[in-house]
Amino acid sequence: MIIFASDAFVEHYVGGAELTTEAIIEDSLIPVKKVLCSTLTVQQMQAHHDKMWIFGNYANLDESCIFYAIKNLNYCVLEYDYKYCSYRSPEKHAAISGECNCHSQRRGKLISAFYAKSLLTWFMSEKQRQKYINKFSFLKADNIKVLNSVFSKKTLNYIKSLDTSKKNNKWLITNSPSWIKGSQLAIDYALENNLEYELVWGLEHKQLLNKMAESKGVIYIPPGGDTCPRFIMEAKMLGCDLVLNENVQHKDEEWFRTVESTLNHCKTRTKVFWSTLENLWSIDTPPKTNTTQETKFNIIVPFYNCEEWILKCLESLYNQEYHNYHCYIIDDVSTDRSVEIIKDFIKDKDNFTLVTNKDKMYALGNIATVLNQDKHSAEDVNIILDGDDWLSSLNCLNYLNKVYVDTNCMMTYGTYVYYPLGTVGIEPSEYPTEVISKNSFRSDKWRASHLRTFKHLLWQNLDMRDLQNDDGDYYKTAYDQALMLPLLEMSAERSVYIDKIMHVYNRSNPLNVDKTKQQLQFQTAQRIRRKACYGRIP
């Protein structure tokens, strides 16, 4: 689990930083816990000292918490403005007092120490980053990066859906009371240049976007540095002409040149953020591998009514750093929008195939439908991933490839983290040597949990009758034991337990079989465990 600490989130206040924070959190593969800085205590930090922390806006964070973080936590910082300054704007401070020397005062030194111990600090613009470097020379290290403002997929899709072909002659000016927004300066500019303008403030987000889509342009002349204002990026994506000054700090960055380049840039921000952070995680994320050998993965995704989660599942696969795989998505006669969502997602992706059933077959039947096809090689590795779950890292396939290449194993199983709680599953563990040598998997406690992978050769040696009930139908419950116990018996010492968390197990789905059919699942599991054992495959 990741802890995200901030002064406010979108449920408390809808601002630029809060919208960026929310977009980042929405795209996280593993659960994120939100914590308000104003209520955070050292005791709470101690209770989660082993977690990765992200600090967004933290003006309300008690100094004792900053000191504790510096000494004890693994954390990253998103710097939205200039928090070393007591006004969070050096220009505003200078306008009031004649100078800003906060960087050399106690506050500035404390904040600089906070950055110095941060594993990674993100800035909103290159100019902002450079200003910090000029103040704090130790920041010239590799652990400082530029992110820019971040937009959710929902917002970007809405922007793309708007008609911008019929522009009026109005120039929009934000009527914010905030000093940094420079409303009066923009009004003066419009009057001096005989421009028709409209003051906007307090609109709902979609209303503002709609108004931008039909307006000629936006005038924005802040009196101090504004790192990467979201509404200017939105205006750019909606084809507005822009009147900006040099205090709009991202305006000269290469990605901001055109409407298309801005849209393309915004699409990448969350992926850049999380993929960069992954390299910092020692527990939750497996490392990349440099091996040149490549395993072919067949990823099997059975699903039923997963419209809320299926996109997260597929994106966790599509964004993998490793690409030698084919994903088979199998619809078990869904009645919601799952199929529609999937079709739209995979329409331009050759390594994704949607399989639709006419009759309900449940997870094991769906898996068998794909794996019984002749097109799979014995050395292929099959991965089972339910449609309401997802991979926890963009490097999962990289890591699995390394395991199969380095160990010459036949199968793997592992551990997982629960969604939305963020707690680690308690049942997974490595099978003892004694269990493996005696082939007593069926009498031992259940350990072979997610993420489950196995060479196709094992599947080819399975008797399909061991996966079916007396009526010849594939088991509807306890299918994991029906499948994994024979695989373990055939693999023996060539099975590998992976203690890295690579799987997010979704407990929020009310359709989970272990919630709806607990008694039947127990009975089926007992029946499976009484079956005859398989022997080792050489």
C-alpha positions in Angstrom: 0.0 0.0 0.0 1.1 3.6 -0.7 0.2 6.5 1.7 -0.5 9.8 -0.1 -0.4 12.8 2.3 -1.7 16.2 1.2 -3.4 19.3 2.6 -6.5 18.5 0.7 -8.0 16.1 -1.9 -10.8 16.7 -4.4 -13.4 15.6 -1.9 -12.3 18.5 0.3 -11.4 21.2 -2.3 -11.4 21.2 -6.1 -8.2 22.9 -7.2 -5.4 22.2 -9.7 -3.1 20.3 -7.3 -6.1 18.3 -6.0 -7.2 17.3 -9.5 -3.6 16.3 -10.4 -3.4 14.3 -7.1 -6.6 12.5 -7.9 -5.6 11.6 -11.4 -2.4 10.1 -10.1 -4.2 8.1 -7.4 -6.8 6.8 -9.9 -4.1 5.3 -12.1 -2.2 3.5 -9.3 -2.0 -0.3 -9.7 -1.8 -0.9 -6.0 -4.1 0.6 -3.3 -3.5 4.2 -2.1 -4.5 5.5 1.3 -5.3 9.2 1.5 -4.1 11.1 4.6 -4.7 14.8 5.4 -1.5 16.5 6.5 -3.4 18.5 9.1 -4.4 15.4 11.0 -1.3 13.3 10.5 0.7 12.4 13.6 4.1 10.9 14.2 2.3 7.9 15.7 0.4 7.3 12.5 3.7 7.5 10.5 5.3 5.0 12.8 2.4 2.6 12.2 3.1 2.8 8.5 6.9 3.3 8.5 7.3 0.3 6.1 5.1 1.8 3.4 6.0 4.1 0.5 4.8 7.6 1.2 4.0 10.4 -1.3 3.7 14.0 -0.1 1.8 16.4 -2.2 0.8 19.8 -0.8 2.1 19.6 2.8 1.9 23.2 4.2 -0.2 21.9 7.0 2.2 19.1 7.9 3.5 19.4 11.5 7.3 19.9 11.7 7.6 16.9 13.9 6.2 14.8 11.1 8.7 16.3 8.6 11.5 15.4 10.9 10.2 11.9 11.4 9.9 11.4 7.6 13.4 12.6 7.0 14.8 10.1 9.4 12.6 7.1 9.0 10.4 7.0 5.9 10.8 6.1 2.2 9.0 8.9 0.5 8.6 11.0 -2.6 7.5 14.6 -3.0 5.3 16.4 -5.5 6.2 20.0 -5.5 3.3 22.0 -6.9 4.7 25.5 -6.0 7.4 26.9 -3.8 6.9 25.6 -0.3 10.4 26.8 0.9 8.8 30.3 0.8 6.4 31.2 3.6 4.0 32.6 1.0 4.5 29.6 -1.4 5.3 32.3 -4.0 8.6 34.2 -3.9 7.2 36.9 -6.1 4.3 37.5 -3.8 6.6 37.6 -0.8 8.8 40.1 -2.5 5.9 42.3 -3.5 4.8 42.4 0.2 8.1 42.7 2.0 10.5 43.8 -0.7 12.5 40.5 -0.8 12.2 36.7 -0.3 15.1 35.1 1.5 13.1 32.1 2.9 15.5 29.6 1.4 18.2 30.8 3.9 15.8 30.9 6.9 14.7 28.1 9.2 11.7 27.1 7.1 13.7 27.0 3.9 16.4 24.9 5.5 13.9 22.4 6.9 12.1 22.1 3.5 15.5 21.7 1.7 16.3 18.8 4.1 12.9 17.3 3.2 13.8 17.4 -0.5 17.4 16.1 0.2 16.1 12.9 1.8 13.3 12.3 -0.7 13.8 9.3 -3.0 12.3 11.3 -5.8 11.0 14.9 -6.1 8.6 15.8 -8.9 8.3 19.4 -10.2 5.5 20.8 -12.3 7.7 22.6 -14.9 11.3 22.8 -16.0 11.5 26.4 -14.9 10.3 25.5 -11.4 12.8 22.7 -11.3 15.6 25.0 -12.3 14.7 27.6 -9.7 14.9 25.0 -7.0 18.3 23.9 -8.3 19.5 27.5 -8.2 18.4 27.8 -4.5 19.4 24.3 -3.4 22.4 23.0 -5.4 22.2 19.5 -3.9 19.0 18.9 -6.1 21.2 18.5 -9.2 21.0 14.7 -8.7 19.0 12.1 -10.6 16.2 12.1 -8.1 14.5 15.2 -9.4 12.1 15.1 -12.4 9.5 17.2 -14.1 6.0 15.8 -14.2 3.6 18.7 -15.2 0.0 18.7 -14.3 -1.8 15.3 -14.6 -5.3 14.7 -16.1 -7.5 11.7 -15.6 -8.5 9.6 -18.6 -12.1 10.7 -18.0 -11.2 14.4 -18.3 -9.0 13.8 -21.4 -11.7 11.8 -23.1 -14.2 14.6 -22.4 -11.9 17.2 -23.8 -11.5 15.1 -27.0 -15.3 14.8 -27.3 -16.0 18.5 -27.4 -16.7 20.3 -30.7 -14.2 23.2 -31.1 -15.0 24.1 -34.7 -17.4 27.0 -33.8 -15.4 29.5 -31.9 -16.9 32.9 -30.8 -14.8 36.1 -30.4 -14.7 36.1 -26.6 -11.5 35.9 -24.5 -11.8 34.2 -21.2 -10.3 35.7 -18.1 -10.3 33.9 -14.7 -11.9 36.1 -12.1 -10.1 34.4 -9.2 -9.5 36.5 -6.1 -6.0 34.8 -5.8 -3.1 37.2 -6.3 -1.2 34.7 -8.5 -4.0 34.5 -11.1 -3.5 38.2 -12.1 -7.1 38.8 -13.1 -6.8 42.6 -13.2 -3.7 42.4 -15.3 -5.6 40.3 -17.8 -8.5 42.7 -17.9 -6.2 45.6 -18.5 -4.6 43.8 -21.4 -8.1 43.1 -22.9 -9.1 46.7 -22.6 -5.9 48.0 -24.0 -6.2 45.8 -27.1 -10.0 46.2 -27.6 -10.7 42.5 -27.0 -14.1 41.2 -26.0 -13.7 39.3 -22.8 -15.7 37.3 -20.3 -14.8 36.8 -16.6 -15.2 33.2 -15.5 -15.0 31.8 -11.9 -16.9 29.3 -9.8 -18.0 27.1 -12.8 -18.2 23.4 -12.6 -15.3 21.8 -14.4 -17.3 20.6 -17.4 -19.0 24.0 -17.7 -15.6 25.6 -17.9 -14.4 23.1 -20.5 -17.5 23.7 -22.5 -17.0 27.4 -22.4 -13.3 27.0 -23.5 -14.4 24.8 -26.4 -16.5 27.7 -27.8 -14.3 30.6 -27.0 -11.6 32.2 -29.1 -8.9 32.3 -26.4 -7.7 32.8 -22.8 -5.8 35.7 -21.4 -3.6 34.7 -18.4 -1.0 37.1 -17.0 0.0 36.0 -13.5 2.3 38.5 -11.6 4.4 35.6 -10.2 5.5 32.1 -11.2 2.6 29.7 -11.9 4.3 26.3 -12.4 1.9 24.5 -14.7 -1.7 25.8 -14.6 -4.2 23.1 -15.6 -6.8 25.4 -17.2 -4.1 26.7 -19.6 -3.3 23.2 -20.6 -7.0 22.5 -21.1 -7.4 25.7 -23.1 -4.5 24.6 -25.4 -6.1 21.1 -25.9 -9.4 22.8 -26.8 -7.8 25.0 -29.5 -7.9 28.3 -27.7 -5.6 31.2 -28.6 -3.4 32.1 -25.6 -2.1 35.4 -24.3 0.5 34.4 -21.6 3.5 36.0 -19.9 6.8 34.4 -18.9 5.4 33.6 -15.4 3.4 30.8 -17.0 6.4 28.5 -16.5 5.6 25.6 -18.8 4.6 27.7 -21.8 7.9 27.2 -23.7 8.3 23.5 -23.1 8.5 21.5 -26.3 5.4 19.4 -25.5 3.2 22.5 -25.3 3.8 23.6 -28.9 0.6 22.2 -30.5 -2.8 20.9 -29.6 -1.8 17.3 -30.6 1.5 17.4 -28.7 -0.2 18.6 -25.6 -2.8 15.9 -25.7 -0.2 13.2 -26.3 2.0 14.5 -23.5 -0.9 14.6 -21.0 -1.8 10.9 -21.9 1.6 9.8 -20.6 1.9 11.5 -17.3 0.4 8.9 -14.9 2.3 6.1 -16.6 5.6 8.1 -16.3 4.9 8.8 -12.7 4.2 5.2 -11.6 6.7 3.5 -13.8 9.4 5.8 -12.4 8.4 5.2 -8.8 8.4 1.4 -9.3 12.2 1.4 -9.4 12.2 2.7 -5.9 10.0 -0.1 -4.4 11.9 -2.9 -2.7 8.8 -4.9 -1.6 5.9 -4.2 -3.8 7.5 -4.2 -7.2 9.8 -6.7 -8.9 13.0 -5.5 -10.6 13.6 -5.4 -14.3 15.7 -8.0 -15.9 18.4 -7.6 -18.6 18.2 -11.2 -19.9 18.0 -11.5 -23.7 15.9 -14.7 -23.6 12.2 -14.2 -23.9 9.4 -16.3 -22.7 6.1 -16.3 -24.7 3.3 -15.6 -22.2 -0.4 -16.6 -22.8 -2.4 -14.4 -20.5 -5.9 -15.8 -19.8 -8.4 -13.3 -18.4 -11.9 -14.8 -17.7 -14.5 -12.3 -16.6 -18.2 -11.8 -15.9 -19.7 -8.4 -15.3 -16.5 -6.5 -14.6 -17.3 -3.1 -16.2 -16.0 -1.3 -13.1 -12.5 -3.0 -13.1 -11.8 -4.6 -16.5 -10.1 -1.6 -18.0 -7.7 -1.4 -15.0 -6.9 -5.1 -15.5 -6.2 -4.7 -19.3 -4.2 -1.5 -18.8 -2.0 -3.2 -16.3 -1.2 -5.7 -19.1 -0.9 -3.3 -22.0 1.5 -1.0 -20.1 3.9 -3.8 -19.2 7.6 -3.1 -20.1 7.7 -6.7 -21.5 5.8 -7.3 -24.7 6.1 -10.9 -25.7 2.6 -12.0 -24.8 -0.9 -12.5 -26.1 -3.9 -11.8 -23.9 -7.1 -13.8 -24.3 -10.1 -12.1 -22.6 -13.0 -14.5 -22.2 -16.5 -13.2 -21.6 -18.7 -15.5 -19.6 -22.0 -14.1 -20.9 -21.8 -10.7 -19.2 -24.9 -8.5 -19.0 -23.2 -5.2 -18.3 -20.9 -3.0 -20.4 -17.8 -5.1 -20.0 -17.7 -6.3 -23.6 -18.3 -2.9 -25.0 -15.4 -1.4 -22.9 -13.1 -4.3 -24.0 -13.9 -3.9 -27.7 -13.1 -0.3 -27.6 -9.9 -0.8 -25.7 -8.5 -3.6 -27.9 -9.6 -2.4 -31.3 -6.0 -1.3 -32.3 -4.1 -3.9 -30.3 -3.1 -7.1 -32.1 -1.9 -8.9 -29.0 -5.4 -8.9 -27.4 -8.2 -11.2 -28.3 -11.8 -11.2 -27.0 -13.5 -14.5 -26.8 -17.3 -14.5 -26.2 -19.3 -17.5 -24.9 -22.8 -18.3 -25.9 -23.3 -20.3 -22.6 -22.0 -19.7 -19.1 -18.9 -21.8 -18.4 -17.4 -20.2 -15.3 -13.7 -19.4 -14.9 -12.2 -22.9 -15.4 -14.3 -23.7 -18.4 -13.2 -20.4 -20.0 -9.6 -21.1 -19.3 -9.9 -24.6 -20.8 -11.6 -23.1 -23.9 -8.4 -21.1 -24.7 -5.7 -23.5 -23.5 -7.2 -26.5 -25.3 -6.5 -24.8 -28.7 -3.6 -26.4 -30.7 -1.8 -23.1 -31.3 0.1 -23.0 -28.0 3.6 -24.3 -27.6 4.7 -26.6 -24.8 7.2 -24.0 -23.7 4.7 -21.2 -23.6 3.9 -19.9 -20.1 0.2 -19.5 -19.2 -0.8 -16.7 -16.8 -4.2 -16.7 -15.1 -5.6 -13.3 -14.2 -9.3 -12.7 -13.3 -11.0 -9.8 -15.0 -11.6 -7.9 -11.8 -8.0 -8.2 -10.7 -4.8 -6.6 -12.1 -1.0 -6.8 -12.0 0.6 -4.6 -9.4 3.6 -3.5 -11.4 4.5 -2.6 -14.9 7.5 -4.9 -14.6 5.7 -8.1 -13.6 6.2 -9.8 -16.9 9.9 -8.8 -16.9 10.3 -10.4 -13.6 8.5 -13.6 -14.5 10.6 -13.9 -17.7 13.7 -13.7 -15.5 12.4 -16.4 -13.1 11.6 -18.8 -15.9 14.9 -18.2 -17.7 17.1 -18.3 -14.6 15.5 -21.2 -12.7 14.2 -23.4 -15.5 11.0 -23.8 -13.5 7.7 -25.3 -14.6 5.4 -23.1 -12.7 5.2 -20.2 -10.2 2.7 -19.0 -7.6 3.0 -16.1 -5.3 1.5 -13.5 -3.0 -0.8 -10.6 -3.5 -2.2 -7.4 -2.0 -5.9 -6.9 -1.3 -7.8 -4.1 -3.0 -9.0 -1.7 -1.6 -7.5 -2.4 1.8 -3.9 -2.7 0.7 -3.1 -5.5 3.1 -1.0 -8.5 2.0 -2.7 -11.9 1.6 -2.0 -14.2 4.5 -2.5 -17.6 2.9 0.4 -17.7 0.3 3.7 -19.3 1.3 6.3 -21.6 -0.1 5.5 -25.4 0.1 7.9 -27.1 2.6 10.6 -29.4 1.2 9.0 -32.3 3.0 5.7 -31.7 1.2 7.4 -31.6 -2.2 9.5 -34.8 -1.6 6.4 -36.8 -0.3 4.1 -35.3 -3.0 1.7 -34.5 -0.2 0.3 -31.2 -1.6 -3.3 -32.4 -1.3 -3.0 -32.9 2.5 -1.0 -29.8 3.2 -2.7 -26.4 3.7 -3.5 -24.3 0.7 -0.5 -22.0 -0.3 -0.5 -21.7 -4.1 -2.1 -18.3 -4.5 -1.9 -15.4 -7.0 -0.1 -14.8 -9.3 -0.4 -18.2 -10.9 1.7 -19.2 -13.9 2.7 -22.5 -15.6 4.3 -23.9 -18.7 1.8 -25.1 -21.2 3.4 -28.6 -21.1 1.8 -29.1 -17.7 -1.6 -28.3 -19.1 -1.0 -30.8 -22.0 -0.4 -33.5 -19.3 -3.6 -32.8 -17.4 -6.5 -35.2 -17.5 -9.5 -32.9 -18.2 -11.7 -35.2 -16.2 -9.8 -34.0 -13.1 -11.1 -30.5 -13.7 -14.7 -31.6 -14.1 -17.6 -32.9 -12.0 -19.6 -36.1 -12.5 -21.7 -34.4 -15.2 -18.6 -33.5 -17.2 -18.9 -29.8 -16.5 -15.8 -27.8 -15.4 -15.8 -27.0 -11.7 -17.7 -23.8 -10.9 -15.9 -23.3 -7.6 -12.5 -24.2 -6.1 -11.1 -24.3 -9.6 -7.8 -22.9 -8.4 -7.2 -26.1 -6.4 -8.5 -28.3 -9.2 -5.9 -26.7 -11.4 -3.0 -26.0 -9.2 -2.7 -29.2 -7.2 -2.0 -31.4 -10.3 0.4 -28.7 -11.6 2.3 -28.7 -8.3 2.5 -32.5 -8.3 3.9 -32.6 -11.8 6.3 -29.8 -11.2 7.5 -30.8 -7.7 10.8 -29.1 -7.0 10.5 -27.1 -10.3 7.8 -25.0 -8.8 8.8 -21.5 -7.6 7.2 -19.4 -4.9 7.6 -15.7 -5.7 7.4 -13.5 -2.6 7.2 -10.3 -4.6 3.8 -8.8 -4.8 2.7 -8.9 -8.4 -1.1 -9.4 -8.1 -3.9 -7.1 -6.8 -6.8 -9.2 -5.5 -10.0 -7.3 -5.8 -12.2 -7.9 -2.7 -14.7 -5.2 -3.6 -16.5 -7.2 -6.2 -19.8 -8.6 -4.7 -19.8 -11.4 -7.3 -16.6 -13.1 -5.9 -17.4 -16.9 -5.6 -15.9 -17.0 -2.2 -18.5 -14.6 -1.1 -21.5 -16.1 -2.9 -20.9 -19.9 -2.8 -18.7 -20.5 0.2 -20.3 -23.9 1.2 -20.2 -25.3 -2.4 -16.6 -24.1 -2.6 -15.6 -26.0 0.5 -17.3 -29.2 -0.6 -15.7 -29.1 -4.0 -12.3 -28.5 -2.5 -12.6 -31.6 -0.3 -13.6 -33.7 -3.3 -10.6 -32.4 -5.3 -8.2 -33.2 -2.5 -9.4 -36.8 -2.4 -8.4 -37.4 -6.1 -5.4 -39.5 -7.0 -2.1 -37.6 -7.2 -0.1 -36.9 -10.3 3.5 -38.0 -10.7 6.5 -35.8 -11.6 7.3 -34.7 -15.1 11.0 -35.2 -15.9 
